[in-house]
Amino acid sequence: MKIIVSIFFVFCFVTSQAQDSYFYLNWDVNAPLTNKDWIDNTSTRGAKLGFRKFIGSDRKFSVGLDVNWSYLQEYKPTETFQQASGAITTDYFNDIFYFGVAASGQYYFPVGYREHFFPYAGIGLGAGSNTYSVSYNIYQDEESSWGFLARPEIGILVRIGTRRKIGLMAGVHYDYVTTKSDTYNYSNFSTVGFQTGIMIMQF
């Protein structure tokens, strides 16, 4: 969490110095698509922030950096676990903490004469980390791994007035990460997500 907060303030500083750019902070809702027997619940506990710089005066292309996190959890009824010290019978929680960093590029389709609406399509490439854990009674088993992250997305920017620096953003994305866990039967990890939030503009 300290890393996320630090990146947030760095983005704020960079955005305040850069022209033809924007910084965003979004609430990110994710639904898992892999190994749904282990976790099938949609998670509302997630966020995504990023900085993007327009290339060219027509503002049809941008590059930037995105950082995201999401926490997925599912309750499981009572089972018996065999351990070296004996058997434990208890209910438990399956958890995944997902963190990603990606370099991204977007193509925009400005709508209207005054350019208040910017639909876009883009892709992000980077790295993702998953921490898989099982929490039962006073015990917790945990396994972490890193992998390659690919994230295609579509969305829209909405500029609130031509002189205001605050706008709105919404989008849909698909995350595919090559993180593996033999213990919890993950050969990869993927989610589909919806994000919405605010952006601070310098254009």
C-alpha positions as a Python dict, from the first residue, in 0.01 Angstrom:
ca = {
    (1, 'M'): (0, 0, 0),
    (2, 'K'): (290, 240, 71),
    (3, 'I'): (417, 180, -284),
    (4, 'I'): (75, 268, -429),
    (5, 'V'): (53, 589, -225),
    (6, 'S'): (406, 690, -329),
    (7, 'I'): (327, 631, -698),
    (8, 'F'): (6, 835, -657),
    (9, 'F'): (198, 1142, -537),
    (10, 'V'): (464, 1103, -806),
    (11, 'F'): (187, 1097, -1070),
    (12, 'C'): (30, 1409, -920),
    (13, 'F'): (363, 1595, -941),
    (14, 'V'): (437, 1479, -1296),
    (15, 'T'): (89, 1573, -1415),
    (16, 'S'): (115, 1921, -1270),
    (17, 'Q'): (432, 1977, -1475),
    (18, 'A'): (328, 1816, -1806),
    (19, 'Q'): (118, 1980, -2075),
    (20, 'D'): (-118, 1791, -2309),
    (21, 'S'): (-156, 1515, -2055),
    (22, 'Y'): (-388, 1381, -1787),
    (23, 'F'): (-374, 1189, -1462),
    (24, 'Y'): (-659, 963, -1352),
    (25, 'L'): (-773, 778, -1040),
    (26, 'N'): (-1042, 512, -1091),
    (27, 'W'): (-1245, 269, -887),
    (28, 'D'): (-1190, -73, -1050),
    (29, 'V'): (-1438, -363, -1030),
    (30, 'N'): (-1307, -704, -1142),
    (31, 'A'): (-1464, -1044, -1214),
    (32, 'P'): (-1227, -1346, -1228),
    (33, 'L'): (-1230, -1562, -1542),
    (34, 'T'): (-984, -1840, -1446),
    (35, 'N'): (-1017, -2120, -1190),
    (36, 'K'): (-1362, -2002, -1080),
    (37, 'D'): (-1397, -2304, -852),
    (38, 'W'): (-1141, -2139, -626),
    (39, 'I'): (-1271, -1780, -648),
    (40, 'D'): (-1581, -1683, -846),
    (41, 'N'): (-1685, -1362, -667),
    (42, 'T'): (-1672, -1023, -839),
    (43, 'S'): (-1453, -784, -643),
    (44, 'T'): (-1539, -418, -581),
    (45, 'R'): (-1216, -368, -386),
    (46, 'G'): (-982, -233, -648),
    (47, 'A'): (-830, 85, -788),
    (48, 'K'): (-637, 197, -1092),
    (49, 'L'): (-432, 511, -1142),
    (50, 'G'): (-226, 636, -1428),
    (51, 'F'): (-59, 914, -1622),
    (52, 'R'): (-96, 962, -1998),
    (53, 'K'): (74, 1204, -2234),
    (54, 'F'): (-77, 1301, -2572),
    (55, 'I'): (142, 1267, -2879),
    (56, 'G'): (69, 1529, -3146),
    (57, 'S'): (-151, 1838, -3144),
    (58, 'D'): (-461, 1651, -3263),
    (59, 'R'): (-471, 1447, -2939),
    (60, 'K'): (-549, 1117, -3109),
    (61, 'F'): (-275, 911, -2946),
    (62, 'S'): (-129, 892, -2596),
    (63, 'V'): (130, 691, -2405),
    (64, 'G'): (161, 647, -2032),
    (65, 'L'): (188, 428, -1725),
    (66, 'D'): (-91, 250, -1536),
    (67, 'V'): (-85, 97, -1186),
    (68, 'N'): (-367, -119, -1052),
    (69, 'W'): (-457, -336, -758),
    (70, 'S'): (-751, -562, -675),
    (71, 'Y'): (-844, -783, -380),
    (72, 'L'): (-1064, -1087, -448),
    (73, 'Q'): (-1208, -1308, -175),
    (74, 'E'): (-1452, -1596, -142),
    (75, 'Y'): (-1585, -1770, 168),
    (76, 'K'): (-1579, -2150, 172),
    (77, 'P'): (-1782, -2377, 405),
    (78, 'T'): (-1628, -2621, 653),
    (79, 'E'): (-1373, -2874, 528),
    (80, 'T'): (-1110, -3098, 686),
    (81, 'F'): (-744, -3018, 611),
    (82, 'Q'): (-470, -3275, 667),
    (83, 'Q'): (-143, -3133, 802),
    (84, 'A'): (179, -3281, 939),
    (85, 'S'): (65, -3206, 1294),
    (86, 'G'): (-286, -3349, 1239),
    (87, 'A'): (-621, -3264, 1084),
    (88, 'I'): (-803, -2929, 1104),
    (89, 'T'): (-1177, -2896, 1039),
    (90, 'T'): (-1284, -2537, 974),
    (91, 'D'): (-1441, -2294, 731),
    (92, 'Y'): (-1202, -2067, 542),
    (93, 'F'): (-1144, -1788, 288),
    (94, 'N'): (-968, -1800, -46),
    (95, 'D'): (-796, -1471, -131),
    (96, 'I'): (-609, -1317, -423),
    (97, 'F'): (-426, -986, -407),
    (98, 'Y'): (-351, -874, -763),
    (99, 'F'): (-110, -590, -845),
    (100, 'G'): (-10, -471, -1192),
    (101, 'V'): (212, -212, -1361),
    (102, 'A'): (186, -151, -1736),
    (103, 'A'): (313, 84, -2004),
    (104, 'S'): (13, 177, -2218),
    (105, 'G'): (-90, 334, -2547),
    (106, 'Q'): (-432, 464, -2653),
    (107, 'Y'): (-595, 584, -2974),
    (108, 'Y'): (-877, 841, -2937),
    (109, 'F'): (-1182, 930, -3145),
    (110, 'P'): (-1273, 1288, -3040),
    (111, 'V'): (-1645, 1363, -3071),
    (112, 'G'): (-1791, 1709, -3128),
    (113, 'Y'): (-1650, 2045, -3227),
    (114, 'R'): (-1533, 2143, -2877),
    (115, 'E'): (-1398, 1794, -2800),
    (116, 'H'): (-1581, 1716, -2477),
    (117, 'F'): (-1592, 1340, -2542),
    (118, 'F'): (-1290, 1119, -2617),
    (119, 'P'): (-1377, 752, -2679),
    (120, 'Y'): (-1061, 544, -2697),
    (121, 'A'): (-914, 197, -2747),
    (122, 'G'): (-580, 93, -2607),
    (123, 'I'): (-350, -173, -2472),
    (124, 'G'): (-115, -201, -2178),
    (125, 'L'): (186, -432, -2145),
    (126, 'G'): (380, -488, -1826),
    (127, 'A'): (408, -709, -1520),
    (128, 'G'): (158, -843, -1268),
    (129, 'S'): (189, -1002, -927),
    (130, 'N'): (-60, -1236, -761),
    (131, 'T'): (-57, -1344, -398),
    (132, 'Y'): (-280, -1648, -346),
    (133, 'S'): (-373, -1732, 13),
    (134, 'V'): (-604, -1951, 220),
    (135, 'S'): (-704, -1823, 565),
    (136, 'Y'): (-853, -2071, 811),
    (137, 'N'): (-878, -2059, 1188),
    (138, 'I'): (-551, -1898, 1306),
    (139, 'Y'): (-354, -2029, 1007),
    (140, 'Q'): (-276, -1894, 662),
    (141, 'D'): (-113, -2056, 360),
    (142, 'E'): (26, -1820, 96),
    (143, 'E'): (201, -1829, -239),
    (144, 'S'): (311, -1538, -463),
    (145, 'S'): (427, -1513, -824),
    (146, 'W'): (504, -1255, -1093),
    (147, 'G'): (419, -1277, -1462),
    (148, 'F'): (373, -1089, -1789),
    (149, 'L'): (63, -866, -1806),
    (150, 'A'): (-138, -781, -2119),
    (151, 'R'): (-441, -548, -2091),
    (152, 'P'): (-659, -443, -2389),
    (153, 'E'): (-922, -184, -2300),
    (154, 'I'): (-1186, 51, -2436),
    (155, 'G'): (-1329, 357, -2266),
    (156, 'I'): (-1423, 722, -2279),
    (157, 'L'): (-1297, 1052, -2136),
    (158, 'V'): (-1553, 1324, -2065),
    (159, 'R'): (-1427, 1680, -2036),
    (160, 'I'): (-1642, 1901, -1815),
    (161, 'G'): (-1611, 2239, -1984),
    (162, 'T'): (-1321, 2367, -2194),
    (163, 'R'): (-1156, 2563, -1911),
    (164, 'R'): (-1195, 2317, -1626),
    (165, 'K'): (-917, 2078, -1527),
    (166, 'I'): (-1144, 1804, -1390),
    (167, 'G'): (-1304, 1538, -1609),
    (168, 'L'): (-1463, 1194, -1588),
    (169, 'M'): (-1339, 861, -1717),
    (170, 'A'): (-1494, 517, -1765),
    (171, 'G'): (-1376, 200, -1933),
    (172, 'V'): (-1380, -178, -1967),
    (173, 'H'): (-1060, -385, -1964),
    (174, 'Y'): (-943, -745, -1987),
    (175, 'D'): (-635, -842, -1786),
    (176, 'Y'): (-431, -1152, -1867),
    (177, 'V'): (-134, -1236, -1643),
    (178, 'T'): (98, -1534, -1672),
    (179, 'T'): (121, -1577, -1293),
    (180, 'K'): (118, -1944, -1191),
    (181, 'S'): (40, -2137, -876),
    (182, 'D'): (64, -2516, -879),
    (183, 'T'): (-64, -2525, -521),
    (184, 'Y'): (-391, -2347, -608),
    (185, 'N'): (-423, -2474, -966),
    (186, 'Y'): (-354, -2151, -1157),
    (187, 'S'): (-165, -2177, -1486),
    (188, 'N'): (-249, -1807, -1548),
    (189, 'F'): (-483, -1542, -1412),
    (190, 'S'): (-736, -1327, -1598),
    (191, 'T'): (-1016, -1087, -1513),
    (192, 'V'): (-1262, -861, -1690),
    (193, 'G'): (-1308, -526, -1521),
    (194, 'F'): (-1503, -201, -1524),
    (195, 'Q'): (-1343, 122, -1409),
    (196, 'T'): (-1480, 468, -1344),
    (197, 'G'): (-1338, 778, -1181),
    (198, 'I'): (-1194, 1124, -1226),
    (199, 'M'): (-907, 1271, -1427),
    (200, 'I'): (-699, 1586, -1390),
    (201, 'M'): (-628, 1739, -1729),
    (202, 'Q'): (-352, 1959, -1864),
    (203, 'F'): (-496, 2032, -2208),
}
